[in-house]
Amino acid sequence: MNELKSIRFNKDGDYGNKIFIANSTKEPETFKLLENFYKQLQKKYPDQFLPIYCNNKHKYATIRFKVEKKFRKNDIYDIEFVIKKKIDGNKTYINCYLEKAKLIKRAEEEDEGEVLNLE
């Protein structure tokens, strides 16, 4: 089982994924771990869509999970997860499964602005 400390929930993905993000300046230790996981997966499965992504140019890394749990944007969690490989016919799928998420810090409420009614 893998563990990441102090990772921010970013958003709900397009296909029901929960996406967490680490920035190299705000969460350097978590970023380094995700970067390491990404490099290992990319080396072993270069042609696969991977659930972990790292962008060194923009200094962020993400991890996505298929899970039916609710999270709030920018809340900080400690998470435990496993990475599994599944072969279905001639396709290989790599997925991350969230085992445990512990809320560490609530994010400040965002000011979403005022609704404008245009005529």
PERA-V938591 format. One record per run of one state. SS is the DSSP state (H for helix, E for strand, C for the rest). FROM is the first residue (numbers start at 0). LEN is the number of residues. Records with the same first field share a line. If there is no record, write none. Layout:
SS->FROM-LEN, FROM-LEN
//
This chain:
C->0-1, 12-4, 23-4, 44-7, 55-4, 66-9, 88-2, 105-14
E->1-11, 16-7, 51-4, 59-7, 75-13, 90-15
H->27-17
//
